[in-house]
Amino acid sequence: MSVLNELDALLGLDGDEYDRLDLFLEADELIGELQPADVPPLLALWPQRSLNWQQRYTQASTGIDGAVLRALLAGLLQIRESNHGVLELMSRLPPVADKSALSDALLAYAEQAWHADPARHRQIQMSCWSCGLSGRLLKRLGLSAWKDAGL
């Protein structure tokens, strides 16, 4: 069984079994084994899986490989019906944003999410802060500090 298939089955387990057996650690280990070649099939699975499955993935991705993370984020930005994953996985990026196309796309996503969903302002702030995009988002929003946004 491939790592992705094993991970898919694990994340899809009944909630009680997943929690009772503390399978978070096993999921984290499997996510750490994913390779960039696993990202296209993972992205194909993403919109087909439940929000619970997606949440389990993002919560258990502490050991995700950097190349896999970047490819996954770039792909999730292309999936229009995906409303979970991008902000949650942004916090796994290094705390210093670069001038890459991915950083620019994440910044545009965060700005759009900011305007679309005021209830998520705190999450957007924290996601951008953790990956080094906070200052750039503030500038795009025309704010000098998060205090100006009421945060």
GIRALIN-V236674 format. One record per helix or strand of 2 or more residues. SS is the DSSP state (~ for helix, > for strand). FROM is the first residue (numbers start at 1). TO is the last residue. If there is no record, write none. Layout:
ss=SS from=FROM to=TO
ss=SS from=FROM to=TO
This chain:
ss=~ from=3 to=11
ss=~ from=15 to=20
ss=~ from=24 to=33
ss=~ from=36 to=46
ss=~ from=51 to=59
ss=~ from=66 to=76
ss=~ from=86 to=90
ss=~ from=101 to=116
ss=~ from=118 to=130
ss=~ from=134 to=141
ss=~ from=146 to=149
